[in-house]
Amino acid sequence: MHPIGNGNVGTRSLDRAALLALPPADRMRDICAYLRECYHRTTGQEAPADLDDSLYLESLQATELQITVEAELEVSIPLTDLVAMPSLRVLAEAVGQSLVSSGEAPLAETERELTLRPDPGSWGEPFGLTDVQHAYWLGRSGLFELGDVSTHVYLELESRDFDPERASLVLRRLVARHGMLRAVVRDDGRQQVHEDVGEVRVGFADLSGLPQTEALEAVAAARDRLSHEVRPAGRWPLFEIYAQHLPGGTTRVHLSIDMLIADAASVRILLSEWAELYADPGSELPPIDVSFRDYCLAVASGPDDDRARDYWLDRLDSLAAAPELPVVSQRPSGPTRFVRRTHELPDERWRSLKRAAQERGVTPSALLCTAYAEALALWAKEPRFTLNVTIGDRLPLHPHVERLIGDFTNLVLLEVDTDSAGTFADRAQNVQRRLWQDLEHRAYGGVRLLRELARRHGPERAAMPVVFTSVLGQDMPGGSPADPLPGLGHVVSAVSQTPQVTLDCQVVEVAGGLLVSWDAVEALFPQGVLDGAFAAFVSLVEELADGEKAWQSACPVTTPADHATVVAQVNATERTLPGGLLHEPFFTQAARTPDAPALIWSTGRLTYAE
């Protein structure tokens, strides 16, 4: 469970007082120009030229835009105002109205942005874990069900230009640049960045002289070792890069990283900077004048958001449980192993699906989350349930925060009702409205909510093991053979795992297309359930990309034929009932076999005749 928010925020400062002094038309012009810049930095796309065209924002992009504008101009722009995909003109008018109405009295101190003050002299001092980091750290301890794994990502890449010395040089520069690549979690539950970790090298084995079969066996052994490893949290490093040069000239590069020190946005940063440095070892990366420690301390010192707390606690007792899916046991008999299922939607079909979503006023994340819920509902005991949605909550407290490696993850408990009236499009819009309301109140994080759920209703009620993770907004580097990363190549295999999670649906853009992955604890589910649910999900996504029919259907998910057959057999309870009285068959049997035992107990028996 390792989400991504692109973190692409940080705009030029805009003078609030100067804006207020301008005539309305000039003020509107400057606000529109400012919002264009914010939109570009947040999404990587140019805002529409026409002021009346809709601004298309992913959920996390909307939150980042909201945070940036509120911080810069000290105004209040509710996230729910962005749900309807407003035009640049509508958004600029809302910002202008908020600016004028607040006048010389901007937001109260408790409503204004947090203050981050870089403190380089203390970067090596211990500091507290975030709520999510703490949950990850405890979750891997073995004290809880499914607690024998760490929150971990494994990538296996195939490269045609890997050089171990050049790779080690790149790794040394990245480790020196990013403090969290030198971090550990101490026994006292605080994290600390080591100033000096000694020599840093990429592991390397030259297998080119081996027979092909033996070389591939060595690759499989490395994959087995690294794909589910649990590294001691207090011992550096919490990552590993290991390469194997194979017969034929290619190299398999294994990347294993404990997500205590990074989120998915951080993995993107790591891969992107690796590519730049490997291509040009003399390249100078932009500076990072702030640390993850600075960020965490700033967030922790901020005032509590009473509005967010009340929003969640008022809903707590009525919040639906996680989807109750069929399982064969509550925990696997052996080590917890996650298995990945994937499906790719090529760029053209992905663009069609995004256009269809935009026409109906929903983001691709909300669309895919709704499709996920609809597919799960075929197997879930109840149609109303709660999904654990991971978000990358990287607040723009400093222009360089977007360059940091660290775990900025937050959780949102998203309640969905797949049995609500209307079409799929209606339910997708409902999911989006609920998600954006929840994101508006994300300051009271999901981990705190889960703790309160456990306190009120017990740990079983607080289990939220079915996860949705959206990584949409930017392409993940190295995802396509057509666009390999210098030195690393392209991804050929991947898997992730998280303690106390049974199923995680992850959606990410690769080479302009969509890649959907389900990582699940295979051994927990009856044979065929995950295959059937994934097939139903994929079928629905493909149908939604095809056109109108699935969008307007009240029940667009197709039940797999084998699943429908089993359900029909189980529900086929009609029988011809026997006549007569209940005791009569007993006497009939007694007459037929008088000497046969009718009753047996530990010290004797009784025949029918007796």
Secondary structure, DSSP 8 states (H G I E B T S, - for coil): ---------------HHHHHHS-HHHHHHHHHHHHHHHHHHHHSS---SSTTSB----HHHHHHHHHHHHHHH-----GGGGTT--BHHHHHHHHHHHHHHHTTS-S-GGGS-------GGGTTS-EE--HHHHHHHHHTTSSSTT-SS-SEEEEEEEESS--HHHHHHHHHHHHHH-GGGGEEE-TTSEEEE-S-------EEEE-TTS-HHHHHHHHHHHHHHHHT----TTSS-SEEEEEEE-TTS-EEEEEEEETTS--HHHHHHHHHHHHHHHH-TT-------S-HHHHHHHHHTS---HHHHHHHHHHGGG---------S-SS-SSS--EEEEEEEE-HHHHHHHHHHHHHTT--HHHHHHHHHHHHHHTTSSSSEEEEEEEEE----SSTTGGG--S--EEEEEEEEETT-SS-HHHHHHHHHHHHHHHHHTTTS-HHHHHHHHHHHH-HHHH---EEEEEEEEEE-TT--TTS-BTTTBEEEEEEEE-TT-SEEEEEEEETTEEEEEEEEEGGGS-TTHHHHHHHHHHHHHHHHHH-HHHHH-SS-----HHHHHHHHHHH--------S-TTHHHHHHHHH-TTSEEEEETTEEEES--
